[in-house]
Amino acid sequence: MDENIVVQRLGRVFSNRVDKAITYFSILDALNSLNLTKKQIELLAYTSLRGTISSLSSKEDFVKQFGSSVDSINNMISKLYKKRLLLKGKDSKIRVHPRLNLNFDNPEIVLNITFRTKQETHES
């Protein structure tokens, strides 16, 4: 079996960690065909950076930063919860799923993305 591996390195410098988190969740959205809205991606990024979106003050801060309303945030939380992107912890706080969460304070984050094509099986 002849396998050629193609490596392409892409890089980008972000002016702040919010933009870095938004880009990360946009990539997850595209790779997994999640069909998230821009606001849902912003909410995931914001929640990841803040740690939770449970309190009224966190929701009000999101509204100030990104626009929206507390009611629409609650609707987005519900949709993201159903997709298991947000989870409620033992402390009843709503957080980004731990498998998706990164520390965006790291100066450099490297993502390794592999694209594969399913191999067809041919029976003789």
CORVEN-V195281 format. One record per residue. N is the residue number from 0. RES is the residue in one small letter. SS is DSSP state (hx for helix, st for strand, lp for the rest). PSI is psi as a letter, one per 20 degrees, with the letter a starting at -180 (NA if undefined). OMEGA is omega in radians with two decimals (NA if undefined). Layout:
# CORVEN-V195281
n:res:ss:psi:omega
N:RES:SS:PSI:OMEGA
N:RES:SS:PSI:OMEGA
This chain:
# CORVEN-V195281
n:res:ss:psi:omega
0:m:lp:p:-3.12
1:d:lp:o:3.12
2:e:lp:p:3.03
3:n:lp:p:3.13
4:i:lp:p:3.10
5:v:lp:p:3.11
6:v:lp:p:3.06
7:q:lp:p:3.14
8:r:lp:p:3.09
9:l:lp:q:3.13
10:g:lp:q:3.11
11:r:lp:q:3.08
12:v:lp:p:-3.11
13:f:lp:q:3.13
14:s:lp:i:3.12
15:n:lp:r:-3.07
16:r:hx:h:3.09
17:v:hx:g:3.12
18:d:hx:h:3.10
19:k:hx:g:-3.13
20:a:hx:g:3.12
21:i:hx:g:3.12
22:t:hx:g:3.13
23:y:hx:g:-3.12
24:f:hx:h:3.03
25:s:hx:h:3.10
26:i:hx:g:3.09
27:l:hx:g:3.13
28:d:hx:g:-3.10
29:a:hx:g:-3.09
30:l:hx:h:-3.07
31:n:hx:j:3.14
32:s:lp:l:-3.09
33:l:lp:i:-3.14
34:n:lp:l:3.12
35:l:lp:q:3.04
36:t:lp:r:3.10
37:k:hx:g:-3.14
38:k:hx:h:3.11
39:q:hx:h:3.10
40:i:hx:g:3.10
41:e:hx:h:3.13
42:l:hx:g:3.08
43:l:hx:g:3.14
44:a:hx:g:-3.14
45:y:hx:g:-3.13
46:t:hx:h:3.10
47:s:hx:g:-3.11
48:l:hx:h:-3.11
49:r:hx:h:-3.13
50:g:lp:h:3.14
51:t:lp:r:3.07
52:i:lp:k:-3.04
53:s:lp:g:-3.00
54:s:lp:q:3.09
55:l:hx:h:-3.14
56:s:hx:h:3.10
57:s:hx:h:3.11
58:k:hx:g:3.11
59:e:hx:h:3.09
60:d:hx:h:3.08
61:f:hx:g:3.13
62:v:hx:g:3.14
63:k:hx:g:-3.05
64:q:hx:h:-3.00
65:f:hx:i:-3.06
66:g:lp:r:-3.12
67:s:lp:a:3.06
68:s:lp:r:3.14
69:v:hx:h:3.12
70:d:hx:g:3.14
71:s:hx:h:3.06
72:i:hx:g:3.11
73:n:hx:h:3.08
74:n:hx:g:3.12
75:m:hx:g:3.12
76:i:hx:g:3.14
77:s:hx:g:3.13
78:k:hx:g:-3.14
79:l:hx:h:3.07
80:y:hx:g:3.12
81:k:hx:h:3.11
82:k:lp:j:3.14
83:r:lp:k:3.05
84:l:lp:h:3.01
85:l:st:q:3.13
86:l:st:q:3.05
87:k:st:p:-3.11
88:g:lp:r:3.11
89:k:lp:h:3.11
90:d:lp:j:3.14
91:s:lp:j:3.10
92:k:lp:q:-3.12
93:i:st:p:-3.08
94:r:st:r:3.01
95:v:st:q:3.11
96:h:lp:p:-3.06
97:p:lp:h:3.13
98:r:lp:i:-3.13
99:l:lp:i:-3.01
100:n:lp:p:3.07
101:l:lp:r:3.03
102:n:lp:o:-3.07
103:f:lp:j:3.02
104:d:lp:i:3.08
105:n:lp:p:-3.12
106:p:lp:h:-3.13
107:e:lp:p:3.08
108:i:lp:p:3.13
109:v:lp:p:3.07
110:l:lp:p:3.07
111:n:lp:o:-3.10
112:i:lp:p:3.13
113:t:lp:p:3.05
114:f:lp:p:3.12
115:r:lp:q:3.00
116:t:lp:p:3.09
117:k:lp:p:3.09
118:q:lp:p:3.08
119:e:lp:q:3.08
120:t:lp:p:3.13
121:h:lp:o:3.12
122:e:lp:p:3.14
123:s:lp:NA:NA
